[in-house]
Amino acid sequence: MDIQTYLTKKVANSNKICTNCDKEIQTGEVFHLEKGANEHLHSLLARTFCSECYAKYGEKRLLKGNE
């Protein structure tokens, strides 16, 4: 089953880890969270990316990573 996803900009309410580079995202920092386009993507499946990876690689390349 292939779920269409996109990234949305969020502010961390707790520390998180970037799925791409393993950098710690501190509380209050902006990050990008994967969401399902047409259906819910469970938080345990959703990938989290730091702003640096988003700026360097862009949404399309980050989401393609695990395919």
Kinemage of the C-alpha trace (Angstrom):
@kinemage 1
@onewidth
@group {chain A} dominant
@subgroup {mainchain}
@vectorlist {calphas} color= white
{ca met a 1} P 0.000 0.000 0.000
{ca asp a 2} L 1.449 3.340 -1.060
{ca ile a 3} L 0.445 6.359 1.026
{ca gln a 4} L 0.977 9.800 -0.516
{ca thr a 5} L 2.725 12.109 1.949
{ca tyr a 6} L 3.975 15.673 2.249
{ca leu a 7} L 5.988 17.664 4.792
{ca thr a 8} L 4.513 20.326 7.040
{ca lys a 9} L 6.433 22.910 9.063
{ca lys a 10} L 6.047 22.576 12.850
{ca val a 11} L 7.625 23.878 16.057
{ca ala a 12} L 8.905 21.141 18.371
{ca asn a 13} L 7.073 20.897 21.702
{ca ser a 14} L 9.617 18.296 22.834
{ca asn a 15} L 13.037 17.117 21.647
{ca lys a 16} L 12.999 15.049 18.462
{ca ile a 17} L 15.561 13.332 16.221
{ca cys a 18} L 15.936 14.011 12.484
{ca thr a 19} L 15.195 10.858 10.485
{ca asn a 20} L 17.787 11.822 7.872
{ca cys a 21} L 20.869 12.972 9.831
{ca asp a 22} L 20.109 11.921 13.450
{ca lys a 23} L 20.577 15.526 14.668
{ca glu a 24} L 18.625 16.385 17.811
{ca ile a 25} L 15.837 18.911 17.210
{ca gln a 26} L 15.458 20.975 20.392
{ca thr a 27} L 12.163 22.124 21.920
{ca gly a 28} L 11.105 25.369 20.192
{ca glu a 29} L 13.036 24.676 16.957
{ca val a 30} L 11.295 24.501 13.591
{ca phe a 31} L 11.229 21.074 11.931
{ca his a 32} L 9.300 19.334 9.136
{ca leu a 33} L 6.887 16.492 9.887
{ca glu a 34} L 5.616 13.951 7.360
{ca lys a 35} L 1.808 13.855 7.007
{ca gly a 36} L -0.525 11.753 4.895
{ca ala a 37} L -2.078 13.628 1.962
{ca asn a 38} L -5.395 11.748 1.881
{ca glu a 39} L -5.236 9.514 4.928
{ca his a 40} L -3.902 9.625 8.474
{ca leu a 41} L -0.249 8.698 8.901
{ca his a 42} L 0.311 7.329 12.425
{ca ser a 43} L 2.843 9.297 14.456
{ca leu a 44} L 5.020 6.194 14.835
{ca leu a 45} L 5.364 5.979 11.048
{ca ala a 46} L 5.733 9.694 10.307
{ca arg a 47} L 9.281 10.838 9.634
{ca thr a 48} L 10.734 14.014 11.170
{ca phe a 49} L 13.334 16.191 9.421
{ca cys a 50} L 15.400 19.104 10.756
{ca ser a 51} L 15.338 22.447 8.951
{ca glu a 52} L 18.931 21.974 7.751
{ca cys a 53} L 18.098 18.727 5.922
{ca tyr a 54} L 14.924 20.278 4.495
{ca ala a 55} L 16.907 23.278 3.179
{ca lys a 56} L 19.718 21.079 1.806
{ca tyr a 57} L 17.672 18.290 0.173
{ca gly a 58} L 14.100 19.566 -0.207
{ca glu a 59} L 10.822 17.797 0.389
{ca lys a 60} L 10.823 15.559 -2.681
{ca arg a 61} L 14.267 14.067 -2.028
{ca leu a 62} L 13.680 13.539 1.711
{ca leu a 63} L 10.368 11.763 1.162
{ca lys a 64} L 11.852 9.597 -1.579
{ca gly a 65} L 14.616 8.398 0.784
{ca asn a 66} L 12.999 5.166 2.005
{ca glu a 67} L 11.261 4.151 -1.227
